Structure formats: C-alpha cells, structure tokens
Amino acid sequence: MRRSGSIATAIFLVAALALPAGAADLHSDHVGTECPDGSVGVWHFVNNQTEGAAQGTITAIFDGNVVIVQLADKVLKNNQHFTITGGTVLEDASTNLPGMLVLSDFTCESKK
C-alpha cells in the first residue's frame, strides 16, 4: 500500500510542477469592460506584486479571440506593464506571474 501512495504523491508533484506558480488572473471587476460599437481598445494592464519576477507573458481574450503578448512593455521591481491594441470586449486575461493583474486603463479608437 505504501507504494501506491508514493505513486500518487509523485503524480501530484508532477502535475503541480506543470502549472505556473502563482499565475495572476484578471481582477474580476475588469471582466466585460468594452469599447463602444465601431471602436477597438488600447488596453493597459499592470501585474502588481510580482516580487521581482523575470519578464512575463500575458494572455487575453477579446471578442472570443486569444491574444498572447510575450514581452512586457515595462518591468519594474514589483510590477510589469503590458499593452494590447485591438478588441472590443475584454473577456479575460492572465499572466504567468505572481501577484494581481488589473486593467490599469484603456482608450477606444475608431476602427480603420
């Protein structure tokens, strides 16, 4: 019986290592933020409390489309900034960083 317990523990550890530690999800108050019809957003996200983490990646969903930004615009000791242009409705976002992800601000521009 000890053997199966060890196997279960090993499987759990492998599964836990596959997940990003402390990944930050978008603050729930910002889900559903949108630009008026006929415009797209320029979205500025800040991941706070990153504890000096290396440069991260953000994944966002706008209008059912997934957008991945591989490099932060700015990396500071305790936060990272990301800008994404495009999309009308912000459905979700997350980073591979610890801390708290917020939509800092956004502007809406007419589609060209």
N, C-alpha and C positions, 0 to 999 in steps of 0.2 A: 504493500500500500504506500509506503514512503516513496517508492519510485514514481508512481503516477502523480503524487503531489509535487515532486520535483519537476516532472514534465510540465504540469500545469503552471508552475511558477515560471519556468523557462519560457513558455509560450506567452505568458502575460508580460514578461520583461521584454521580449522581442516586439510585441505589439506596442508597448509603451514607448520603446525607442523609435518606432516608425513615425510617431506623431510629433509635430513640432512642439517643443516645450514652451508653455506659456503663450501660445499664439493669441493675438488680440483680435476680437471681433468688434465690428462697428457698434458704437453705443446705440441702443435700441431707439432712442428718440430721433435719430437721424435717418432711420429706415423709412423710405417713402418720400423723402424730400424730392421735389420736382421743379422743373422749369416749365413755364407756360408753353402751350402748343406753339409750334413753329420755331422753337429755340432749343439750343443744346447748352449744357453746362460746362463750366470750367470749375472743377471740384478740387478743393484744397483740403487734404486730410493730414492730421497730426497724430502720430502714435506717441503718447506720453508715457513716462515711467519705463523707458527701455533699459535702464540700468547699464548703460554703456555698451549695448549690443552692437555687433557688426552691422553693416548696412543691410537693410531688409528688403522684402518684396511685398507689394500689396496686390490683392486680387479683389476686384469689384464687379458687381453685376448691375448693369443699366439696361432697362428695357428688355430683359431676358438674355442679354449678351454679356459674356465674361470678358473682362479686360484685366490683363496682368501687366504690372509695371515692375520691372526687375531692379531698378535703382531708385533710391530716394533722392529727392531734389536737394535736401539738406540733412546732414547727420550731425547732431549735437550730442553732448554727453548723455542727456536723459530724454531726448525725443528725436523723432525723424519726421520729415515732411515729404508728402507726395502730392503731385498734381496730375489730374487726369482730365483731358478735354474730350467731350462727347457725351452723349446720353442725355435723356430727358428725365427719367425716373431712376433714382438711386434705390435699388432693391436690397443690396447687401454689400459688405466689404469686410475684409480681414487681412491681417498681416501675419508673417511668420515670426513676429517679435513679441517679447513680453510686454505687459503694460496695458494701456487703454487707448483704443482707436476712436477718434472723433472726427466729424466733418467740421473743420475749422471755419470755412466759409466757402461760398460759391457764387459765381455770377452766371447769368444766362445771356447767350448771344444768339442772334438770329442765324438760322441755317443758311449756308451759302451754296 
